[in-house]
Structure formats: C-alpha cells, structure tokens
Amino acid sequence: MIFEYVTDYVITGDDKELNYLFSVIEKLTHCDKPARANKYSSNWVGYLLAGIGEDVEEYICDGEFELYCLENGELRFRIYTMHGVMVGVHSILCRHFPSIKIYWSSENDWKGFFATNDSEFLYFDRYVIHKDGQQEYVVTDDDLLYYFSYNSPKSFKSIEELDKYIEKNIECDWEYHKFMIVKDEYGKKIPDDI
C-alpha cells in the first residue's frame, strides 16, 4: 500500500493513560504476525483501536504507525495514511483516554498539504524548507529568513522579499511551506486541500 500523508503525533496527559496506550502500541510492534488473518501488518492503525477495545470494522483505519516513544510525559509516534489526518481516530482515543491532548503535524508534499493543530508550536515547527532533496524545519519567521539568508548569496529582511526572490530565481533549488493551523473538530474529516 502506498501512503501519501505523514502525520507526526505528540500526546500528553495523565501518566497512567499514556502508559496504557504506550503498552498497547508496544505490544503491537513486537507481534510476529497480525492479530487477525488479513492483509494488514501488525502496525495497522486498526489494531491500535482494537487494542483499546474498539470494533475496527466501524472505522476507516487506512494507516500504519511507527516511531513511537514515551518520554517526559509525551507519547510520540508517526502514522502514514492514504487520506490525511485521521480525526476519527483522535475522537476514539480522546473518548477512551479523557485526560489526553493530541497534537499533530501532517504533510503531503505532492498535494502541498502542510497542517498542524499545534497553534502555539509547542511540539511542531511552523515551516518546512525543502533544499537539495533535504528537509529542515523552523518555527519563526526570523528563523526562516536567517536560514535562507545563510544559505544563499542574498540577505532577506522580510517574507515578502524572500518570496519575490524565490519566484524570480527559478533555478533556485529550494522552497518553503508554512503549516496551516487547523482546529480539530473531532469526528470530521480534515480536507486535504486547505
């Protein structure tokens, strides 16, 4: 299966709830084979929901998770999906674990989709920079301007000046994207064209 969206998560909340959710994820990632005889790997998001007692047949669970850790009261993991941010999964997790707060940042380079619900940028950055096949992340406008000023022959004093330079210099092999801030409305799909 080809996944188009990458969504990183940071979940905060009560230690007991985070530890339980972490144990479910850890158990799934150490399975030799899936819990059910179907086409999915053991890190299918549906198994995460099944692990907390949900009937996975009721939900679209087209993603796989990885890169998990629990440190300093923060559970971190990544989900790859076909259809963007899985707000329905967020609703289910919040129903099972009332103390948690879910922060996410999602990207789809091909569709130009860059969004986050982290409006204060506590856990995720505001900009992604693509340069020479590499990605860098920065939080503030000043950080963005510094990055481009440091890595180009010109110094930039404003975002408008930077945008004009990039537009005029087509041979320029770098670009940046600003993450749109999205308010989570649990249970509703977040459009991929915002």
N, C-alpha and C positions, 0 to 999 in steps of 0.2 A: 504494500500500500504506500502511495506517495503522499506525504503530509506537506502542506503548504504553509501552515502557520506554526510559529514557535511562540509559546507563551510561558514566561517565567513567573513563578509564584513565590511570595513570601506570606506565610500565615502566622499571625500572632494570636495569643490568647492564653487561656488557662493551661498551666503545665500538664495537668492530668489529661485534658482533651488532646493537646498536641502530642503527648507521649503515646496515647492510644492510636491516634491517626498515623503517627510515625511507625508504630509497630505493625499496623495493617500494611503500609507501604513496604516496610522491610520484609515482611513475610512473603509478599507477592514477588518481590525482586529476587528472592532466594529460592523460588519454586523451580524445579527442573522442567515441569510441564504445566500447562494451563489447568485451572480448576475444572473447566468444562471442555468437552471434546468439540472444539470449534476452530475456526481459522485464526483466532487471536493469540498473541503471545501473552505471557504471564504478566506483562506490564501494561495491559489494556486498561483504559480508564474504567470500563465496565466492571472489571474485577475489584477495583478500588471501591466502587459503590457497593458491589456485592459483599465486600469485606466488612462494610459497616451496616449490612442488613437490608440493603435496597434490592428491589426486583429490577434487574438491569434491562429487562425486556421493555420497560416503560420509557426508557430514555435513549436519546441519541448519544452514544459514547464512542465516537469515531477516533479517539486519540490514544496515544501511548505516553506513559510518563517515564521520566528518568531524572538523574542528577539530584538526588534527594539528600538532605542532611537536616539534622535538628541541632542547632547551637544557639546558645544565649536566648532561649525562648522564642526562636524563629524557626519554623519549618520551611525549608526551601526545596522546590522541585520544578521541573520543566515538563510541559505537555506539548506534544506535537499533534496537530489536528488537520483535518481537511477543510473544516468550515469555520475556523476562527475561535474566538473566546467561548468557552463552554459555561455560559452563565447559569444554565440549568443545574450543572454540577455544583456551582457555587451555592445555589439555593439549597441543594440537598445537604452539602457539608455544613452550612450555617444552621440548618434545621437540626442536624444531629449533634453539632458542637456549638451551642449558643454563644459561648464566650469568644469565638474566633473572629478575627478580622482578616479578610482576604485582600491582599494587594497583588496586582498582576501587571505585566507589561507584555504586549503581544506585537509580533511583527510578521509581515508577509512582504518581502522585498519586491516580488513580482507584481503584486497588486498595489504597491505603495501604501500599505496599511501599517501604521505605527500608532498604537494607542496604549494608554495606561489608565488605571483608576487611582493611581498614586498621585493625587493632585498636589501634594506638598513635596513630592520627590524625596520621600524618606528612604525608600529602598531602590528606586529605579531612576535612571537618568532621563533628562528632557530631550536630548538629541542623540542621534546615531550618525556617525560620519563614516562614509564609505570612501576609502582611498587605497588604490593599488590592490584591490581584492581583499583588503583588511577592513575590520570594523573597529571603531573607537566610540566610546560613549562619554558624554559630558553633560553636566547639569545646567550650568548657567549660560546666558548669552555671552558673558565675558569669557568663559572657558572656551566657547565655540570660536569666538573671534581670536583668542590667543592661539588656539590650535591651528587655525588657518593662516594666521599671520606668521607663526613659527615655521610652518611647512610650505610656505610659498614666498615668492620674491616680493610680495606686497604686504603692507601692514593694513589691517582693517579696523575701522573705528565704529562701524555700525553693521547691523544685519543687512540693511538695505544696500550698503556699499559691497558687502560680501556677495549678496545675491546678484548684483549687476556684474560683478567681476566673473562669477561662475557662468552667468548667461552669455557674456561676451567671449569668453575663452572656452570654446567648445572642446579644444584639445585637453582641457583640464580633466584629469582622471579622478576627480573626487567630487563628492556631493554630500549633502547632509539632509536629514529628515527630522522634523520636530514631532514628538509624540503628542497626539491629540489626547486631551484629558476627557475621559468618559465617566459619567456617573453610573455606577452599577444599578441596574434595575433588575434584581434577581427574578429569573423566570422568563425574561425577554431576551431575544437574540440580539447581540450587538452587530449592527450591519458592518460588512467588510468594505464599504465604500464611504465611510465618514471622513 
